[in-house]
């Protein structure tokens, strides 16, 4: 047996385990590299007829806060993307996907607190922060939050 075939079989034994009780095959997830970038994805759905208002909110309020957090080292980059639906396809479950790239998985735990701190810096007036929250609440609903890491 060649060395490369032995390595492939060994790798297969590490990745796949067979359950003797059920005969099922399960893949084991390899632990992520500790220095691999992490991504936190927030899927939002603009309320009917409110997508343009939500776009404006992101541009005028959220992006200023995001930039303060980025400069402070909370995350490396943020992107807001919109789905492009194929002709004849139904509506998507989300209208806005905001993806934050962080240095690594350890940084994920600090994202929320870092964004909160940036909000306090950018909008120091409590009444204005409350008005911003009241402005954004009727514009969109959170569909889900996911955390990803890159393959290295």
C-alpha positions as CSV (number, residue, x, y, z in Angstrom):
1,X,0.0,0.0,0.0
2,X,1.4,3.4,-1.0
3,X,2.1,6.1,1.6
4,X,-0.4,8.4,0.1
5,X,-3.1,5.7,0.2
6,X,-2.3,5.0,3.9
7,X,-2.5,8.7,4.6
8,X,-5.9,8.9,2.9
9,X,-7.2,6.0,4.8
10,X,-5.9,7.4,8.1
11,X,-7.6,10.7,7.3
12,X,-10.8,8.9,6.6
13,X,-10.6,7.1,9.9
14,X,-10.2,10.5,11.7
15,X,-13.0,12.2,9.9
16,X,-15.6,9.5,9.8
17,X,-16.9,7.3,12.7
18,X,-19.4,4.5,12.3
19,X,-21.9,4.1,15.1
20,X,-22.0,0.4,15.8
21,X,-25.4,0.7,17.5
22,X,-27.2,2.2,14.5
23,X,-24.8,1.6,11.7
24,X,-25.1,5.3,10.8
25,X,-22.1,7.2,9.6
26,X,-21.4,10.7,11.0
27,X,-18.8,13.2,10.0
28,X,-16.7,14.8,12.7
29,X,-16.2,18.5,12.3
30,X,-12.5,19.4,12.5
31,X,-11.7,22.1,15.0
32,X,-11.2,25.5,13.3
33,X,-7.7,26.9,13.1
34,X,-7.3,29.3,16.0
35,X,-6.0,32.0,13.7
36,X,-8.7,31.6,11.1
37,X,-11.0,34.6,10.5
38,X,-14.5,34.4,11.9
39,X,-17.6,35.8,10.4
40,X,-20.8,36.9,12.1
41,X,-23.8,37.0,9.8
42,X,-27.0,38.8,10.6
43,X,-29.9,38.0,8.3
44,X,-32.6,40.8,8.4
45,X,-35.9,41.1,6.7
46,X,-37.2,44.6,6.0
47,X,-40.8,44.9,6.7
48,X,-43.1,45.2,3.6
49,X,-42.6,48.6,1.9
50,X,-39.8,49.6,4.3
51,X,-36.7,48.3,2.5
52,X,-35.6,51.8,1.3
53,X,-36.1,53.3,4.8
54,X,-34.0,50.4,6.2
55,X,-31.3,51.1,3.6
56,X,-31.2,54.7,4.6
57,X,-31.0,53.7,8.3
58,X,-28.0,51.5,7.6
59,X,-26.3,54.3,5.6
60,X,-27.0,57.1,8.0
61,X,-26.8,55.4,11.4
62,X,-25.4,51.9,11.4
63,X,-22.5,52.5,9.1
64,X,-21.2,55.3,11.4
65,X,-21.3,53.1,14.4
66,X,-19.8,50.2,12.5
67,X,-16.9,52.4,11.4
68,X,-16.2,53.5,15.0
69,X,-16.2,49.8,16.1
70,X,-13.9,48.8,13.2
71,X,-11.4,51.6,14.0
72,X,-11.5,50.4,17.6
73,X,-10.5,46.9,16.5
74,X,-13.8,45.1,17.3
75,X,-13.9,43.7,13.8
76,X,-12.0,43.9,10.5
77,X,-14.7,44.5,7.9
78,X,-18.4,44.6,7.5
79,X,-20.4,44.1,4.3
80,X,-24.1,44.5,3.7
81,X,-25.4,42.5,0.8
82,X,-28.8,42.2,-0.8
83,X,-30.2,39.1,-2.5
84,X,-30.7,39.0,-6.2
85,X,-33.7,36.8,-7.0
86,X,-34.0,34.9,-10.3
87,X,-36.8,35.7,-12.6
88,X,-39.9,33.9,-11.5
89,X,-38.5,33.0,-8.1
90,X,-40.4,33.7,-4.9
91,X,-39.3,36.2,-2.3
92,X,-36.3,35.4,-0.1
93,X,-36.6,34.9,3.6
94,X,-34.2,37.9,4.1
95,X,-33.7,41.2,2.5
96,X,-30.4,42.3,4.1
97,X,-27.4,40.2,5.1
98,X,-24.8,42.0,7.3
99,X,-21.5,40.1,7.5
100,X,-18.9,41.1,10.0
101,X,-15.3,39.7,9.5
102,X,-13.5,39.3,12.8
103,X,-9.9,38.3,13.5
104,X,-10.8,34.9,14.9
105,X,-13.5,33.0,16.7
106,X,-12.3,34.4,20.1
107,X,-13.3,37.9,18.9
108,X,-16.9,36.8,18.3
109,X,-17.8,37.1,22.0
110,X,-16.8,40.7,22.0
111,X,-18.7,41.9,18.9
112,X,-21.9,42.9,20.6
113,X,-20.2,44.8,23.5
114,X,-17.9,46.4,20.9
115,X,-20.8,47.6,18.8
116,X,-22.5,48.9,22.0
117,X,-19.4,50.8,23.0
118,X,-19.2,52.3,19.5
119,X,-22.9,53.3,19.7
120,X,-22.1,55.2,22.9
121,X,-19.2,57.0,21.2
122,X,-21.0,57.9,18.0
123,X,-24.3,58.7,19.6
124,X,-23.5,60.0,23.1
125,X,-27.0,61.5,23.6
126,X,-29.3,58.9,25.2
127,X,-32.4,60.4,23.8
128,X,-30.9,60.1,20.3
129,X,-29.9,56.5,20.8
130,X,-33.5,55.8,21.9
131,X,-34.8,57.6,18.9
132,X,-32.5,55.5,16.6
133,X,-33.8,52.3,18.2
134,X,-37.4,53.4,17.8
135,X,-36.6,54.3,14.2
136,X,-35.1,50.9,13.3
137,X,-37.5,48.6,15.2
138,X,-40.4,49.0,12.8
139,X,-38.2,48.7,9.7
140,X,-36.9,45.2,10.0
141,X,-37.0,41.8,11.8
142,X,-34.0,39.6,12.6
143,X,-34.3,36.3,10.7
144,X,-31.2,34.7,12.2
145,X,-27.6,35.1,13.3
146,X,-24.9,32.7,12.2
147,X,-21.2,32.4,13.0
148,X,-18.8,31.0,10.5
149,X,-15.0,30.5,10.2
150,X,-12.9,30.1,7.2
151,X,-11.2,26.9,6.1
152,X,-7.5,27.0,6.4
